[in-house]
Amino acid sequence: MAGPATIPDEAVPALPRGVKFREDKARGRHVLLGPERIFEADPVATEILKRIDGVTTFKGMLTQLTELFTADEATIRPDVEALLLDLKDKQMVTL
């Protein structure tokens, strides 16, 4: 039996074709828009999604987020990983 899914440090999260990350100025939040889908990002998810550029590795994202939130990687990694894996399952992010 396999353990929980993990994201390798060298993985490069990206938005697949047809998925856009946009600011919804009218509502003062960010959204991830896909074909027939919408993900409303809370402030933490917004900071994670801002770092998905198709170039930055997962490890690079974690490094940026640990600096931003002044938290250690072991604390934030499970939450970042859970969000990205959930969005991958919904075909809103590729890894």
GUMAR-523519 format. One record per residue: residue number from 1; residue in one letter; x, z, y of N, C-alpha, C in turn. Coordinates in Angstrom, 2 decimals, decimal comma, m for minus. Layout:
<atom seq="NUM" type="A" n_u="X" n_w="Z" n_v="Y" ca_u="X" ca_w="Z" ca_v="Y" c_u="X" c_w="Z" c_v="Y"/>
...
% end
This chain:
<atom seq="1" type="M" n_u="0,85" n_w="0,00" n_v="m1,19" ca_u="0,00" ca_w="0,00" ca_v="0,00" c_u="0,89" c_w="0,00" c_v="1,24"/>
<atom seq="2" type="A" n_u="0,63" n_w="m0,88" n_v="2,14" ca_u="1,43" ca_w="m1,01" ca_v="3,36" c_u="1,02" c_w="0,05" c_v="4,38"/>
<atom seq="3" type="G" n_u="1,98" n_w="0,43" n_v="5,21" ca_u="1,70" ca_w="1,38" ca_v="6,29" c_u="1,05" c_w="0,66" c_v="7,45"/>
<atom seq="4" type="P" n_u="0,85" n_w="1,37" n_v="8,56" ca_u="0,24" ca_w="0,73" ca_v="9,72" c_u="1,13" c_w="m0,41" c_v="10,25"/>
<atom seq="5" type="A" n_u="0,48" n_w="m1,40" n_v="10,80" ca_u="1,22" ca_w="m2,53" ca_v="11,35" c_u="2,08" c_w="m2,08" c_v="12,52"/>
<atom seq="6" type="T" n_u="3,25" n_w="m2,68" n_v="12,62" ca_u="4,13" ca_w="m2,39" ca_v="13,75" c_u="4,59" c_w="m3,71" c_v="14,35"/>
<atom seq="7" type="I" n_u="5,03" n_w="m3,63" n_v="15,58" ca_u="5,52" ca_w="m4,81" ca_v="16,29" c_u="7,04" c_w="m4,72" c_v="16,34"/>
<atom seq="8" type="P" n_u="7,74" n_w="m5,74" n_v="15,86" ca_u="9,21" ca_w="m5,72" ca_v="15,96" c_u="9,66" c_w="m5,73" c_v="17,42"/>
<atom seq="9" type="D" n_u="10,77" n_w="m5,06" n_v="17,69" ca_u="11,30" ca_w="m4,99" ca_v="19,05" c_u="11,54" c_w="m6,36" c_v="19,65"/>
<atom seq="10" type="E" n_u="11,93" n_w="m7,34" n_v="18,82" ca_u="12,27" ca_w="m8,67" ca_v="19,33" c_u="11,06" c_w="m9,58" c_v="19,51"/>
<atom seq="11" type="A" n_u="9,87" n_w="m9,13" n_v="19,12" ca_u="8,65" ca_w="m9,93" ca_v="19,30" c_u="8,42" c_w="m10,20" c_v="20,79"/>
<atom seq="12" type="V" n_u="7,90" n_w="m11,37" n_v="21,09" ca_u="7,64" ca_w="m11,76" ca_v="22,48" c_u="6,13" c_w="m11,96" c_v="22,65"/>
<atom seq="13" type="P" n_u="5,44" n_w="m10,94" n_v="23,15" ca_u="4,00" ca_w="m11,10" ca_v="23,39" c_u="3,72" c_w="m12,21" c_v="24,40"/>
<atom seq="14" type="A" n_u="2,67" n_w="m12,97" n_v="24,13" ca_u="2,28" ca_w="m14,06" ca_v="25,03" c_u="0,77" c_w="m14,20" c_v="24,99"/>
<atom seq="15" type="L" n_u="0,24" n_w="m14,86" n_v="25,99" ca_u="m1,19" ca_w="m15,18" ca_v="26,02" c_u="m1,37" c_w="m16,56" c_v="25,42"/>
<atom seq="16" type="P" n_u="m2,25" n_w="m16,69" n_v="24,43" ca_u="m2,47" ca_w="m18,00" ca_v="23,84" c_u="m3,20" c_w="m18,94" c_v="24,79"/>
<atom seq="17" type="R" n_u="m3,20" n_w="m20,21" n_v="24,47" ca_u="m3,90" ca_w="m21,21" ca_v="25,28" c_u="m5,35" c_w="m20,79" c_v="25,45"/>
<atom seq="18" type="G" n_u="m5,83" n_w="m20,89" n_v="26,66" ca_u="m7,22" ca_w="m20,56" ca_v="26,96" c_u="m7,46" c_w="m19,11" c_v="27,35"/>
<atom seq="19" type="V" n_u="m6,42" n_w="m18,27" n_v="27,27" ca_u="m6,57" ca_w="m16,86" ca_v="27,65" c_u="m5,86" c_w="m16,64" c_v="28,98"/>
<atom seq="20" type="K" n_u="m6,54" n_w="m16,03" n_v="29,91" ca_u="m5,99" ca_w="m15,79" ca_v="31,25" c_u="m6,12" c_w="m14,32" c_v="31,62"/>
<atom seq="21" type="F" n_u="m5,12" n_w="m13,80" n_v="32,31" ca_u="m5,15" ca_w="m12,44" ca_v="32,83" c_u="m5,38" c_w="m12,56" c_v="34,33"/>
<atom seq="22" type="R" n_u="m6,48" n_w="m12,00" n_v="34,81" ca_u="m6,87" ca_w="m12,18" ca_v="36,21" c_u="m7,29" c_w="m10,86" c_v="36,84"/>
<atom seq="23" type="E" n_u="m7,15" n_w="m10,82" n_v="38,15" ca_u="m7,66" ca_w="m9,69" ca_v="38,92" c_u="m9,09" c_w="m10,00" c_v="39,32"/>
<atom seq="24" type="D" n_u="m9,98" n_w="m9,07" n_v="39,05" ca_u="m11,38" ca_w="m9,18" ca_v="39,48" c_u="m11,48" c_w="m8,37" c_v="40,77"/>
<atom seq="25" type="K" n_u="m11,23" n_w="m9,03" n_v="41,89" ca_u="m11,18" ca_w="m8,34" ca_v="43,18" c_u="m12,52" c_w="m7,72" c_v="43,55"/>
<atom seq="26" type="A" n_u="m13,61" n_w="m8,34" n_v="43,17" ca_u="m14,93" ca_w="m7,82" ca_v="43,52" c_u="m15,17" c_w="m6,44" c_v="42,89"/>
<atom seq="27" type="R" n_u="m14,61" n_w="m6,25" n_v="41,69" ca_u="m14,82" ca_w="m4,98" ca_v="40,99" c_u="m13,58" c_w="m4,08" c_v="41,02"/>
<atom seq="28" type="G" n_u="m12,50" n_w="m4,58" n_v="41,59" ca_u="m11,29" ca_w="m3,78" ca_v="41,72" c_u="m10,63" c_w="m3,46" c_v="40,39"/>
<atom seq="29" type="R" n_u="m10,56" n_w="m4,43" n_v="39,49" ca_u="m9,93" ca_w="m4,23" ca_v="38,19" c_u="m9,36" c_w="m5,56" c_v="37,70"/>
<atom seq="30" type="H" n_u="m8,65" n_w="m5,49" n_v="36,60" ca_u="m8,10" ca_w="m6,69" ca_v="35,97" c_u="m8,86" c_w="m6,96" c_v="34,68"/>
<atom seq="31" type="V" n_u="m8,93" n_w="m8,24" n_v="34,32" ca_u="m9,61" ca_w="m8,64" ca_v="33,09" c_u="m8,76" c_w="m9,67" c_v="32,36"/>
<atom seq="32" type="L" n_u="m8,89" n_w="m9,66" n_v="31,05" ca_u="m8,29" ca_w="m10,67" ca_v="30,20" c_u="m9,44" c_w="m11,54" c_v="29,73"/>
<atom seq="33" type="L" n_u="m9,39" n_w="m12,81" n_v="30,11" ca_u="m10,48" ca_w="m13,74" ca_v="29,82" c_u="m10,07" c_w="m14,71" c_v="28,73"/>
<atom seq="34" type="G" n_u="m10,89" n_w="m14,82" n_v="27,71" ca_u="m10,66" ca_w="m15,77" ca_v="26,64" c_u="m11,92" c_w="m16,53" c_v="26,37"/>
<atom seq="35" type="P" n_u="m11,84" n_w="m17,53" n_v="25,49" ca_u="m13,05" ca_w="m18,28" ca_v="25,15" c_u="m14,12" c_w="m17,33" c_v="24,61"/>
<atom seq="36" type="E" n_u="m15,22" n_w="m17,23" n_v="25,33" ca_u="m16,36" ca_w="m16,41" ca_v="24,95" c_u="m16,02" c_w="m14,93" c_v="24,79"/>
<atom seq="37" type="R" n_u="m14,97" n_w="m14,46" n_v="25,47" ca_u="m14,56" ca_w="m13,06" ca_v="25,39" c_u="m14,07" c_w="m12,57" c_v="26,74"/>
<atom seq="38" type="I" n_u="m14,20" n_w="m11,27" n_v="26,92" ca_u="m13,62" ca_w="m10,64" ca_v="28,11" c_u="m13,16" c_w="m9,24" c_v="27,72"/>
<atom seq="39" type="F" n_u="m11,98" n_w="m8,87" n_v="28,19" ca_u="m11,45" ca_w="m7,53" ca_v="27,98" c_u="m11,21" c_w="m6,94" c_v="29,35"/>
<atom seq="40" type="E" n_u="m11,92" n_w="m5,86" n_v="29,65" ca_u="m11,76" ca_w="m5,18" ca_v="30,93" c_u="m10,63" c_w="m4,17" c_v="30,79"/>
<atom seq="41" type="A" n_u="m9,57" n_w="m4,36" n_v="31,55" ca_u="m8,37" ca_w="m3,54" ca_v="31,42" c_u="m8,44" c_w="m2,30" c_v="32,31"/>
<atom seq="42" type="D" n_u="m8,17" n_w="m1,15" n_v="31,72" ca_u="m8,04" ca_w="0,06" ca_v="32,52" c_u="m6,66" c_w="0,03" c_v="33,18"/>
<atom seq="43" type="P" n_u="m6,33" n_w="0,98" n_v="34,04" ca_u="m5,05" ca_w="0,92" ca_v="34,75" c_u="m3,81" c_w="0,87" c_v="33,84"/>
<atom seq="44" type="V" n_u="m3,82" n_w="1,59" n_v="32,73" ca_u="m2,67" ca_w="1,56" ca_v="31,82" c_u="m2,59" c_w="0,21" c_v="31,12"/>
<atom seq="45" type="A" n_u="m3,72" n_w="m0,29" n_v="30,61" ca_u="m3,73" ca_w="m1,60" ca_v="29,96" c_u="m3,29" c_w="m2,69" c_v="30,94"/>
<atom seq="46" type="T" n_u="m3,68" n_w="m2,55" n_v="32,19" ca_u="m3,27" ca_w="m3,52" ca_v="33,22" c_u="m1,76" c_w="m3,58" c_v="33,32"/>
<atom seq="47" type="E" n_u="m1,10" n_w="m2,43" n_v="33,34" ca_u="0,36" ca_w="m2,40" ca_v="33,44" c_u="1,01" c_w="m3,03" c_v="32,21"/>
<atom seq="48" type="I" n_u="0,42" n_w="m2,84" n_v="31,06" ca_u="0,95" ca_w="m3,46" ca_v="29,84" c_u="0,75" c_w="m4,97" c_v="29,92"/>
<atom seq="49" type="L" n_u="m0,45" n_w="m5,41" n_v="30,27" ca_u="m0,75" ca_w="m6,84" ca_v="30,32" c_u="0,05" c_w="m7,57" c_v="31,39"/>
<atom seq="50" type="K" n_u="0,38" n_w="m6,91" n_v="32,47" ca_u="1,20" ca_w="m7,53" ca_v="33,53" c_u="2,57" c_w="m7,95" c_v="33,00"/>
<atom seq="51" type="R" n_u="3,01" n_w="m7,34" n_v="31,93" ca_u="4,35" ca_w="m7,59" ca_v="31,40" c_u="4,36" c_w="m8,67" c_v="30,31"/>
<atom seq="52" type="I" n_u="3,20" n_w="m9,21" n_v="29,99" ca_u="3,12" ca_w="m10,29" ca_v="29,00" c_u="3,36" c_w="m11,60" c_v="29,73"/>
<atom seq="53" type="D" n_u="4,58" n_w="m12,11" n_v="29,58" ca_u="4,95" ca_w="m13,34" ca_v="30,28" c_u="5,48" c_w="m14,43" c_v="29,34"/>
<atom seq="54" type="G" n_u="5,47" n_w="m14,16" n_v="28,03" ca_u="5,98" ca_w="m15,14" ca_v="27,08" c_u="7,49" c_w="m15,18" c_v="27,02"/>
<atom seq="55" type="V" n_u="8,17" n_w="m14,28" n_v="27,74" ca_u="9,64" ca_w="m14,22" ca_v="27,77" c_u="10,13" c_w="m12,82" c_v="27,41"/>
<atom seq="56" type="T" n_u="9,48" n_w="m11,81" n_v="27,97" ca_u="9,90" ca_w="m10,43" ca_v="27,78" c_u="9,57" c_w="m9,96" c_v="26,37"/>
<atom seq="57" type="T" n_u="10,56" n_w="m9,37" n_v="25,71" ca_u="10,34" ca_w="m8,86" ca_v="24,35" c_u="9,52" c_w="m7,57" c_v="24,40"/>
<atom seq="58" type="F" n_u="9,01" n_w="m7,19" n_v="23,24" ca_u="8,26" ca_w="m5,95" ca_v="23,13" c_u="9,15" c_w="m4,78" c_v="23,57"/>
<atom seq="59" type="K" n_u="10,40" n_w="m4,77" n_v="23,14" ca_u="11,34" ca_w="m3,71" ca_v="23,53" c_u="11,53" c_w="m3,71" c_v="25,04"/>
<atom seq="60" type="G" n_u="11,64" n_w="m4,88" n_v="25,65" ca_u="11,78" ca_w="m4,98" ca_v="27,10" c_u="10,57" c_w="m4,42" c_v="27,82"/>
<atom seq="61" type="M" n_u="9,39" n_w="m4,71" n_v="27,28" ca_u="8,16" ca_w="m4,17" ca_v="27,87" c_u="8,17" c_w="m2,65" c_v="27,79"/>
<atom seq="62" type="L" n_u="8,56" n_w="m2,11" n_v="26,63" ca_u="8,61" ca_w="m0,66" ca_v="26,46" c_u="9,57" c_w="m0,03" c_v="27,46"/>
<atom seq="63" type="T" n_u="10,72" n_w="m0,66" n_v="27,65" ca_u="11,70" ca_w="m0,14" ca_v="28,60" c_u="11,12" c_w="m0,09" c_v="30,00"/>
<atom seq="64" type="Q" n_u="10,46" n_w="m1,16" n_v="30,42" ca_u="9,83" ca_w="m1,20" ca_v="31,75" c_u="8,75" c_w="m0,13" c_v="31,88"/>
<atom seq="65" type="L" n_u="7,95" n_w="0,04" n_v="30,83" ca_u="6,85" ca_w="1,00" ca_v="30,89" c_u="7,34" c_w="2,44" c_v="30,86"/>
<atom seq="66" type="T" n_u="8,42" n_w="2,71" n_v="30,14" ca_u="8,97" ca_w="4,08" ca_v="30,14" c_u="9,46" c_w="4,44" c_v="31,53"/>
<atom seq="67" type="E" n_u="10,03" n_w="3,47" n_v="32,23" ca_u="10,47" ca_w="3,72" ca_v="33,61" c_u="9,28" c_w="3,92" c_v="34,54"/>
<atom seq="68" type="L" n_u="8,28" n_w="3,08" n_v="34,40" ca_u="7,10" ca_w="3,15" ca_v="35,26" c_u="6,35" c_w="4,48" c_v="35,09"/>
<atom seq="69" type="F" n_u="6,16" n_w="4,88" n_v="33,84" ca_u="5,37" ca_w="6,08" ca_v="33,56" c_u="6,22" c_w="7,34" c_v="33,37"/>
<atom seq="70" type="T" n_u="7,54" n_w="7,21" n_v="33,55" ca_u="8,48" ca_w="8,32" ca_v="33,31" c_u="8,13" c_w="9,07" c_v="32,03"/>
<atom seq="71" type="A" n_u="8,05" n_w="8,31" n_v="30,95" ca_u="7,76" ca_w="8,86" ca_v="29,63" c_u="8,79" c_w="8,30" c_v="28,65"/>
<atom seq="72" type="D" n_u="9,00" n_w="9,00" n_v="27,55" ca_u="9,95" ca_w="8,47" ca_v="26,57" c_u="9,25" c_w="7,44" c_v="25,68"/>
<atom seq="73" type="E" n_u="10,06" n_w="6,57" n_v="25,10" ca_u="9,53" ca_w="5,46" ca_v="24,31" c_u="8,69" c_w="5,95" c_v="23,13"/>
<atom seq="74" type="A" n_u="9,11" n_w="7,01" n_v="22,47" ca_u="8,37" ca_w="7,52" ca_v="21,31" c_u="6,94" c_w="7,93" c_v="21,69"/>
<atom seq="75" type="T" n_u="6,75" n_w="8,33" n_v="22,94" ca_u="5,43" ca_w="8,75" ca_v="23,40" c_u="4,53" c_w="7,56" c_v="23,68"/>
<atom seq="76" type="I" n_u="5,07" n_w="6,52" n_v="24,32" ca_u="4,21" ca_w="5,40" ca_v="24,73" c_u="4,11" c_w="4,28" c_v="23,71"/>
<atom seq="77" type="R" n_u="5,12" n_w="4,15" n_v="22,84" ca_u="5,14" ca_w="3,03" ca_v="21,89" c_u="3,85" c_w="2,93" c_v="21,06"/>
<atom seq="78" type="P" n_u="3,35" n_w="4,02" n_v="20,46" ca_u="2,14" ca_w="3,87" ca_v="19,64" c_u="0,94" c_w="3,33" c_v="20,42"/>
<atom seq="79" type="D" n_u="0,78" n_w="3,74" n_v="21,66" ca_u="m0,36" ca_w="3,27" ca_v="22,46" c_u="m0,21" c_w="1,80" c_v="22,85"/>
<atom seq="80" type="V" n_u="1,00" n_w="1,41" n_v="23,24" ca_u="1,25" ca_w="0,02" ca_v="23,62" c_u="1,06" c_w="m0,88" c_v="22,40"/>
<atom seq="81" type="E" n_u="1,62" n_w="m0,43" n_v="21,28" ca_u="1,50" ca_w="m1,18" ca_v="20,03" c_u="0,04" c_w="m1,33" c_v="19,61"/>
<atom seq="82" type="A" n_u="m0,72" n_w="m0,25" n_v="19,69" ca_u="m2,14" ca_w="m0,29" ca_v="19,30" c_u="m2,92" c_w="m1,28" c_v="20,15"/>
<atom seq="83" type="L" n_u="m2,68" n_w="m1,27" n_v="21,47" ca_u="m3,38" ca_w="m2,19" ca_v="22,35" c_u="m3,03" c_w="m3,64" c_v="22,01"/>
<atom seq="84" type="L" n_u="m1,74" n_w="m3,93" n_v="21,87" ca_u="m1,32" ca_w="m5,30" ca_v="21,60" c_u="m1,81" c_w="m5,78" c_v="20,24"/>
<atom seq="85" type="L" n_u="m1,78" n_w="m4,92" n_v="19,22" ca_u="m2,26" ca_w="m5,31" ca_v="17,90" c_u="m3,77" c_w="m5,55" c_v="17,92"/>
<atom seq="86" type="D" n_u="m4,50" n_w="m4,72" n_v="18,66" ca_u="m5,94" ca_w="m4,91" ca_v="18,79" c_u="m6,25" c_w="m6,24" c_v="19,48"/>
<atom seq="87" type="L" n_u="m5,52" n_w="m6,54" n_v="20,55" ca_u="m5,74" ca_w="m7,81" ca_v="21,25" c_u="m5,31" c_w="m9,00" c_v="20,39"/>
<atom seq="88" type="K" n_u="m4,28" n_w="m8,81" n_v="19,56" ca_u="m3,87" ca_w="m9,87" ca_v="18,64" c_u="m4,98" c_w="m10,14" c_v="17,64"/>
<atom seq="89" type="D" n_u="m5,58" n_w="m9,07" n_v="17,10" ca_u="m6,68" ca_w="m9,24" ca_v="16,14" c_u="m7,86" c_w="m9,98" c_v="16,78"/>
<atom seq="90" type="K" n_u="m8,04" n_w="m9,82" n_v="18,08" ca_u="m9,12" ca_w="m10,50" ca_v="18,81" c_u="m8,70" c_w="m11,87" c_v="19,33"/>
<atom seq="91" type="Q" n_u="m7,49" n_w="m12,29" n_v="18,96" ca_u="m6,91" ca_w="m13,59" ca_v="19,37" c_u="m6,76" c_w="m13,72" c_v="20,87"/>
<atom seq="92" type="M" n_u="m6,47" n_w="m12,58" n_v="21,53" ca_u="m6,27" ca_w="m12,57" ca_v="22,98" c_u="m4,78" c_w="m12,50" c_v="23,32"/>
<atom seq="93" type="V" n_u="m3,92" n_w="m12,19" n_v="22,33" ca_u="m2,47" ca_w="m12,08" ca_v="22,52" c_u="m1,80" c_w="m12,60" c_v="21,25"/>
<atom seq="94" type="T" n_u="m0,66" n_w="m13,26" n_v="21,42" ca_u="0,15" ca_w="m13,63" ca_v="20,27" c_u="1,41" c_w="m12,79" c_v="20,29"/>
<atom seq="95" type="L" n_u="1,94" n_w="m12,54" n_v="19,09" ca_u="3,16" ca_w="m11,73" ca_v="18,96" c_u="4,22" c_w="m12,49" c_v="18,18"/>
% end
